């Protein structure tokens, strides 16, 4: 490192780099939670205060920047996959640092580096506000009498509205296995009249979870555009799985970046982990009569999961899925285009007896909720596209479809009138066609 441009000794320079490295570690130590899918964390300071901490109050901005760059190089060496960069404003004036997790990195390694403890211990270390809140509750200070919210925030040095108390409770629950509850009185909008009383108790013992399948699905292909490909693949996964009985089972449970990219290799070229592409696919599985499905892709969830429950048993569910697999695709059976097949398959999931006037649910809402996919976003042309698809389906299948504008609660939407050509209106649209 070149230091001849600034009038400081090598010892002072070494100490400045160590202080910069400690600031990098402090960015991690102050985080309440670091879910595996989070890509970046950072922290800003007053640039003058940063110089004082580094012992370089009179040093040029470029010198301070180099100190953080060297500290970042040390952190990267200790945690492969971690990128550390000084956050600068103006003429290279450093006001903070940013930590970005690359494809090959894991936050558990960064936590171990920041806390100087093994990963299984470092991941349980509470952030300063959470640690102080738990300490004051356990000492009885916040349980023997009421304190205002402003008073509690002052005691735990939490002066902003983020993170919220709920975030801190969640952190304590996950890291320490302690459930925090709070009794409230008064008006929360009037600080002097809002009173809180905290209590803490050990959380219930976690029920051991079944080992997930964690199958590999390549999202880099056209499967995002054709949800039915994913549905058939998912059905095959369930049929081949060693599931019996009627218990809920986990298809995916992912808690590391390495496992995420292994399960979804098509997304590995991008270090940013988003739940959108996957949740959009999984959401299309909700409307089926074979199994119930649930998922958690929460921003604050330390583990992303997809779970399924059979209807009513796995043996019966697998038999129904097998029958479904033998049916030809709508393209092969009726010669439909892929977009028309998307709409046709969705229509066949509807239960006729539940449709008022034979009208489907709101099409635009179903598209937003990923219950229906039409191969793209059509914008103002949606009505025209639906008319064309309904015309194609009516010509080639036993169904008669017509687009209808429907106003409900002062809001206009598009629905589809569904009928069968044989007029057997007393039976449901239950995949018999």
C-alpha positions as CSV (number, residue, x, y, z in Angstrom):
1,X,0.0,0.0,0.0
2,X,1.4,3.4,-0.9
3,X,1.5,5.7,2.1
4,X,4.2,8.1,1.0
5,X,1.6,10.6,-0.1
6,X,0.4,11.2,3.5
7,X,2.6,12.1,6.5
8,X,1.9,9.1,8.7
9,X,4.1,6.3,10.0
10,X,3.7,2.7,9.0
11,X,2.4,1.9,12.5
12,X,-0.3,4.5,12.2
13,X,-1.2,3.3,8.8
14,X,-1.5,-0.3,10.0
15,X,-3.7,0.8,12.9
16,X,-5.9,2.8,10.5
17,X,-6.4,-0.2,8.3
18,X,-7.3,-2.3,11.4
19,X,-9.9,0.3,12.4
20,X,-11.3,0.3,8.9
21,X,-11.6,-3.5,9.0
22,X,-13.3,-3.3,12.4
23,X,-15.8,-0.9,10.8
24,X,-16.5,-3.5,8.1
25,X,-17.1,-6.1,10.8
26,X,-19.4,-3.7,12.7
27,X,-21.6,-3.4,9.6
28,X,-22.3,-7.1,10.0
29,X,-22.5,-7.1,13.8
30,X,-25.2,-4.4,13.7
31,X,-27.5,-6.5,11.4
32,X,-30.5,-8.0,13.2
33,X,-30.7,-10.8,10.6
34,X,-28.8,-11.8,7.5
35,X,-31.0,-14.2,5.5
36,X,-29.0,-16.2,3.0
37,X,-30.7,-14.5,0.0
38,X,-29.8,-11.0,1.1
39,X,-27.3,-9.6,-1.3
40,X,-26.0,-6.3,0.2
41,X,-25.7,-4.6,3.6
42,X,-24.1,-1.3,4.3
43,X,-23.7,1.5,6.8
44,X,-23.0,5.2,6.5
45,X,-21.2,7.6,8.9
46,X,-20.2,11.2,9.0
47,X,-17.0,11.4,7.0
48,X,-15.3,13.5,9.6
49,X,-16.1,11.1,12.3
50,X,-14.7,8.2,10.1
51,X,-11.4,10.0,9.8
52,X,-11.2,10.5,13.6
53,X,-11.9,6.8,14.2
54,X,-9.2,5.8,11.7
55,X,-6.7,8.2,13.3
56,X,-6.4,10.2,10.0
57,X,-8.3,13.4,10.7
58,X,-6.1,15.5,8.4
59,X,-5.5,12.9,5.7
60,X,-6.7,13.4,2.1
61,X,-9.9,11.6,1.1
62,X,-8.0,9.3,-1.2
63,X,-5.9,8.0,1.7
64,X,-9.0,7.2,3.7
65,X,-10.5,5.4,0.7
66,X,-7.3,3.3,0.3
67,X,-7.5,2.3,4.0
68,X,-11.0,0.9,3.4
69,X,-9.9,-0.8,0.2
70,X,-7.1,-2.6,2.0
71,X,-9.5,-3.5,4.8
72,X,-11.9,-4.8,2.1
73,X,-9.2,-7.0,0.6
74,X,-8.5,-8.6,4.0
75,X,-12.2,-9.3,4.5
76,X,-12.5,-10.8,1.0
77,X,-9.5,-13.0,1.7
78,X,-11.1,-14.3,4.9
79,X,-14.6,-14.7,3.2
80,X,-14.4,-15.8,-0.4
81,X,-17.3,-14.4,-2.4
82,X,-17.6,-11.2,-0.3
83,X,-17.0,-7.9,-2.0
84,X,-16.3,-4.8,0.2
85,X,-16.3,-1.3,-1.3
86,X,-16.1,2.1,0.3
87,X,-19.1,4.3,-0.2
88,X,-17.9,7.6,-1.5
89,X,-19.5,11.0,-2.2
90,X,-18.1,14.0,-3.9
91,X,-14.4,14.0,-4.4
92,X,-13.7,10.4,-3.1
93,X,-15.0,11.4,0.3
94,X,-15.7,8.1,2.2
95,X,-18.9,8.1,4.2
96,X,-19.4,4.4,4.7
97,X,-18.9,0.9,3.4
98,X,-21.0,-1.6,1.4
99,X,-20.8,-5.4,1.6
100,X,-22.1,-7.4,-1.3
101,X,-22.4,-11.2,-1.3
102,X,-21.3,-12.9,-4.6
103,X,-22.5,-16.2,-6.0
104,X,-19.9,-18.3,-4.1
105,X,-20.2,-16.6,-0.7
106,X,-22.2,-17.4,2.4
107,X,-23.3,-14.9,5.1
108,X,-22.5,-17.6,7.7
109,X,-18.8,-17.2,6.9
110,X,-19.0,-13.4,7.1
111,X,-20.7,-13.7,10.5
112,X,-17.9,-16.0,11.7
113,X,-15.4,-13.5,10.5
114,X,-17.2,-10.5,12.0
115,X,-17.8,-12.0,15.4
116,X,-14.6,-14.1,15.7
117,X,-16.6,-17.2,16.6
118,X,-17.5,-20.5,14.9
119,X,-20.4,-20.1,12.5
120,X,-22.9,-22.0,14.7
121,X,-22.2,-19.6,17.5
122,X,-21.9,-16.4,15.5
123,X,-25.3,-16.9,13.9
124,X,-26.8,-16.7,17.3
125,X,-25.2,-13.4,18.4
126,X,-27.9,-10.7,18.8
127,X,-27.6,-7.2,17.4
128,X,-27.0,-4.5,20.0
129,X,-30.7,-3.4,20.3
130,X,-31.9,-6.9,20.6
131,X,-29.2,-7.9,23.1
132,X,-30.0,-4.9,25.3
133,X,-33.8,-5.4,25.1
134,X,-33.5,-9.1,26.1
135,X,-31.1,-8.2,28.9
136,X,-33.4,-5.5,30.4
137,X,-36.4,-7.8,30.1
138,X,-34.7,-10.7,31.9
139,X,-33.4,-8.3,34.6
140,X,-37.0,-7.3,35.3
141,X,-36.5,-3.6,34.4
142,X,-39.1,-3.8,31.6
143,X,-41.4,-6.4,33.2
144,X,-42.1,-5.0,36.6
145,X,-43.6,-1.8,35.5
146,X,-44.9,-0.1,32.3
147,X,-42.6,2.0,30.1
148,X,-43.5,4.2,27.2
149,X,-42.4,3.1,23.7
150,X,-40.1,6.1,23.5
151,X,-38.6,5.3,26.9
152,X,-37.9,1.7,25.8
153,X,-36.4,2.8,22.5
154,X,-34.1,5.2,24.4
155,X,-33.0,2.4,26.8
156,X,-32.0,0.0,23.9
157,X,-30.5,2.8,21.8
158,X,-33.1,2.4,19.1
159,X,-33.9,5.9,18.0
160,X,-35.5,5.2,14.6
161,X,-38.6,3.4,13.6
162,X,-36.6,0.6,11.9
163,X,-36.2,-2.1,12.9
164,X,-39.5,-2.3,14.6
165,X,-40.1,-4.1,17.9
166,X,-41.6,-7.0,15.9
167,X,-38.3,-7.3,13.9
168,X,-36.4,-7.4,17.2
169,X,-38.7,-10.0,18.7
170,X,-38.3,-12.1,15.5
171,X,-34.5,-11.9,15.8
172,X,-34.5,-12.9,19.5
173,X,-36.9,-15.9,18.7
174,X,-34.7,-17.2,15.8
175,X,-31.3,-16.7,17.4
176,X,-32.0,-17.3,21.1
177,X,-35.1,-19.4,21.2
178,X,-36.9,-16.9,23.4
179,X,-40.4,-15.6,22.7
180,X,-41.1,-12.0,23.6
181,X,-44.6,-10.7,24.1
182,X,-45.7,-7.2,25.1
183,X,-48.9,-5.9,26.7
184,X,-50.0,-2.6,25.5
185,X,-52.2,0.1,27.0
186,X,-53.3,3.5,25.8
187,X,-53.0,5.2,22.5
188,X,-49.9,4.3,20.5
189,X,-50.1,7.6,18.6
190,X,-49.7,9.5,21.8
191,X,-46.4,8.6,23.3
192,X,-47.2,9.7,26.9
193,X,-50.4,7.6,26.9
194,X,-48.8,4.5,25.3
195,X,-47.6,2.0,27.8
196,X,-45.8,-1.3,27.3
197,X,-45.0,-4.2,29.5
198,X,-42.7,-6.9,28.2
199,X,-42.4,-10.6,29.1
200,X,-40.1,-13.4,27.9
201,X,-40.4,-17.2,27.9
202,X,-38.6,-20.1,26.2
203,X,-40.0,-20.8,22.8
204,X,-41.7,-24.1,22.2
205,X,-39.4,-26.8,21.0
206,X,-39.2,-27.0,17.3
207,X,-40.7,-30.1,15.7
208,X,-38.1,-32.0,13.6
209,X,-38.8,-31.4,9.9
210,X,-38.7,-34.0,7.2
211,X,-35.7,-34.0,4.9
212,X,-36.7,-32.0,1.8
213,X,-36.2,-33.3,-1.7
214,X,-34.6,-30.1,-3.0
215,X,-34.9,-31.1,-6.7
216,X,-33.0,-29.3,-9.5
217,X,-35.1,-27.2,-11.9
218,X,-33.3,-25.1,-14.6
219,X,-35.0,-21.7,-14.8
220,X,-32.9,-20.6,-17.7
221,X,-35.1,-22.2,-20.3
222,X,-38.5,-21.1,-21.5
223,X,-40.2,-22.7,-18.5
224,X,-40.9,-19.3,-17.1
225,X,-43.1,-18.5,-20.1
226,X,-44.7,-21.9,-20.2
227,X,-46.0,-22.7,-16.6
228,X,-47.5,-25.9,-17.7
229,X,-44.1,-27.4,-18.3
230,X,-43.2,-26.7,-14.7
231,X,-46.5,-28.1,-13.6
232,X,-45.9,-31.4,-15.4
233,X,-42.4,-31.6,-14.0
234,X,-43.6,-30.9,-10.5
235,X,-46.2,-33.6,-10.8
236,X,-43.6,-36.1,-11.8
237,X,-41.4,-35.1,-8.8
238,X,-44.4,-35.9,-6.5
239,X,-45.1,-39.2,-8.2
240,X,-41.5,-40.3,-7.9
241,X,-41.1,-39.1,-4.3
242,X,-41.1,-41.8,-1.5
243,X,-44.1,-40.1,0.2
244,X,-46.8,-42.2,2.0
245,X,-49.6,-41.4,4.4
246,X,-51.1,-38.0,4.7
247,X,-48.4,-35.9,6.2
248,X,-47.2,-32.6,4.9
249,X,-43.9,-32.9,3.0
250,X,-41.2,-30.4,2.0
251,X,-40.2,-30.1,-1.6
252,X,-37.7,-27.3,-1.1
253,X,-36.1,-26.1,2.1
254,X,-33.2,-23.8,1.2
255,X,-31.0,-21.9,3.7
256,X,-27.7,-21.3,1.8
257,X,-26.8,-19.6,-1.4
258,X,-24.9,-22.7,-2.6
259,X,-28.0,-24.8,-2.2
260,X,-30.2,-22.2,-3.9
261,X,-28.0,-22.0,-7.0
262,X,-27.7,-25.8,-7.0
263,X,-31.5,-26.2,-7.1
264,X,-32.0,-23.4,-9.6
265,X,-28.8,-23.4,-11.8
266,X,-30.3,-21.2,-14.5
267,X,-30.2,-18.2,-12.0
268,X,-26.6,-18.8,-11.0
269,X,-25.3,-16.2,-13.5
270,X,-26.9,-13.4,-11.4
271,X,-25.7,-13.0,-7.8
272,X,-29.0,-11.2,-6.9
273,X,-31.4,-13.8,-5.4
274,X,-35.0,-13.0,-6.1
275,X,-38.0,-15.1,-5.2
276,X,-40.2,-13.8,-8.0
277,X,-39.3,-16.3,-10.8
278,X,-39.9,-19.3,-8.5
279,X,-42.9,-18.1,-6.6
280,X,-44.6,-17.2,-9.9
281,X,-44.2,-20.8,-11.0
282,X,-45.3,-22.3,-7.7
283,X,-48.3,-20.0,-7.5
284,X,-49.8,-21.6,-10.6
285,X,-50.0,-24.9,-8.7
286,X,-52.6,-23.6,-6.2
287,X,-55.6,-24.4,-8.3
288,X,-55.5,-28.2,-8.4
289,X,-57.6,-30.9,-6.9
290,X,-54.7,-33.2,-6.1
291,X,-52.7,-31.6,-3.3
292,X,-52.4,-28.4,-1.2
293,X,-49.3,-26.3,-1.6
294,X,-47.7,-23.6,0.6
295,X,-44.5,-21.6,0.4
296,X,-42.5,-19.0,2.2
297,X,-40.3,-16.7,0.1
298,X,-40.3,-13.9,2.7
299,X,-37.7,-11.1,2.6
300,X,-36.9,-11.8,6.3
301,X,-37.2,-15.6,6.2
302,X,-33.9,-17.3,6.9
303,X,-35.2,-20.4,5.0
304,X,-37.2,-20.6,1.8
305,X,-39.6,-23.5,1.7
306,X,-42.2,-25.1,-0.5
307,X,-44.4,-27.7,1.1
308,X,-47.3,-29.9,-0.1
309,X,-50.0,-31.9,1.6
310,X,-51.9,-34.7,-0.2
311,X,-55.7,-34.9,-0.8
312,X,-56.4,-37.0,1.2
313,X,-53.4,-39.4,1.1
314,X,-50.2,-39.6,-0.9
315,X,-51.3,-42.9,-2.4
316,X,-54.5,-41.4,-3.8
317,X,-52.8,-38.2,-4.9
318,X,-50.1,-40.1,-6.8
319,X,-52.8,-42.2,-8.5
320,X,-54.6,-39.0,-9.6
321,X,-51.4,-37.4,-10.8
322,X,-50.6,-40.5,-12.8
323,X,-54.0,-40.3,-14.6
324,X,-53.4,-36.6,-15.3
325,X,-50.0,-37.3,-16.8
326,X,-51.5,-39.8,-19.3
327,X,-53.8,-37.2,-20.7
328,X,-52.4,-35.5,-23.9
329,X,-51.5,-31.9,-23.7
330,X,-54.0,-29.4,-25.0
331,X,-51.7,-28.6,-28.0
332,X,-51.6,-32.3,-28.9
333,X,-55.3,-33.1,-28.3
334,X,-56.9,-30.0,-29.8
335,X,-54.1,-28.3,-31.8
336,X,-54.1,-25.2,-29.6
337,X,-51.4,-22.6,-29.6
338,X,-49.4,-22.4,-26.4
339,X,-51.2,-19.2,-25.2
340,X,-54.6,-20.8,-25.9
341,X,-53.5,-24.0,-24.1
342,X,-52.5,-21.9,-21.0
343,X,-56.0,-20.4,-20.9
344,X,-57.7,-23.7,-21.7
345,X,-56.0,-25.5,-18.9
346,X,-56.8,-22.8,-16.4
347,X,-60.5,-22.8,-17.4
348,X,-60.6,-26.6,-16.8
349,X,-59.6,-26.1,-13.2
350,X,-62.8,-24.1,-12.6
351,X,-65.7,-25.7,-10.8
352,X,-68.8,-25.0,-12.8
353,X,-71.2,-25.0,-9.8
354,X,-69.2,-22.3,-8.1
355,X,-69.3,-19.9,-11.1
356,X,-72.1,-17.3,-10.9
357,X,-73.6,-17.0,-14.4
358,X,-70.8,-19.2,-15.6
359,X,-68.3,-16.4,-15.2
360,X,-64.7,-17.1,-14.4
361,X,-62.8,-15.2,-11.7
362,X,-61.3,-11.8,-12.7
363,X,-58.7,-12.4,-15.4
364,X,-56.5,-9.5,-14.7
365,X,-56.4,-10.4,-11.0
366,X,-55.6,-14.0,-11.8
367,X,-52.7,-12.8,-14.0
368,X,-51.4,-10.6,-11.2
369,X,-51.5,-13.5,-8.7
370,X,-49.8,-15.9,-11.2
371,X,-52.8,-18.2,-11.1
372,X,-52.9,-17.8,-14.9
373,X,-50.2,-17.3,-17.5
374,X,-50.8,-16.3,-21.1
375,X,-47.2,-16.3,-22.2
376,X,-46.4,-12.7,-21.5
377,X,-47.7,-9.3,-20.5
378,X,-50.2,-7.9,-23.0
379,X,-51.1,-4.5,-21.5
380,X,-53.8,-2.6,-23.3
381,X,-54.1,-5.5,-25.8
382,X,-55.3,-8.0,-23.2
383,X,-58.9,-7.8,-24.2
384,X,-58.0,-8.4,-27.9
385,X,-55.8,-11.3,-27.0
386,X,-58.5,-12.9,-24.8
387,X,-61.0,-12.5,-27.6
388,X,-58.7,-14.3,-30.0
389,X,-57.8,-17.1,-27.6
390,X,-61.5,-17.7,-26.7
391,X,-62.3,-17.8,-30.4
392,X,-59.6,-20.4,-31.0
393,X,-60.7,-22.5,-28.0
394,X,-64.3,-22.4,-29.0
395,X,-63.5,-23.5,-32.5
396,X,-61.3,-26.4,-31.5
397,X,-62.6,-27.8,-28.2
398,X,-65.9,-28.8,-26.5
399,X,-65.9,-25.5,-24.7
400,X,-67.6,-22.2,-25.6
401,X,-65.8,-19.2,-24.2
402,X,-66.6,-15.5,-24.4
403,X,-65.0,-12.5,-22.8
404,X,-67.3,-10.4,-20.6
405,X,-66.8,-7.0,-19.0
406,X,-68.0,-7.2,-15.4
407,X,-68.3,-4.4,-12.9
408,X,-68.0,-5.2,-9.2
409,X,-67.7,-2.7,-6.4
410,X,-67.3,0.2,-8.8
411,X,-64.3,-1.6,-10.5
412,X,-64.4,-3.0,-14.0
413,X,-62.7,-6.2,-14.9
414,X,-62.6,-8.9,-17.6
415,X,-64.1,-12.4,-17.0
416,X,-64.8,-15.3,-19.3
417,X,-68.3,-16.9,-19.8
418,X,-67.7,-20.7,-19.8
419,X,-70.1,-23.2,-21.3
420,X,-69.9,-26.7,-22.7
421,X,-71.2,-27.3,-26.2
422,X,-73.2,-30.4,-25.1
423,X,-74.9,-28.1,-22.5
424,X,-74.4,-30.5,-19.7
425,X,-74.5,-27.7,-17.3
426,X,-75.0,-29.8,-14.2
427,X,-71.5,-31.3,-14.2
428,X,-68.3,-29.6,-13.3
429,X,-65.4,-28.7,-15.6
430,X,-63.3,-31.5,-14.0
431,X,-60.8,-32.6,-16.7
432,X,-63.3,-35.0,-18.2
433,X,-62.8,-33.4,-21.6
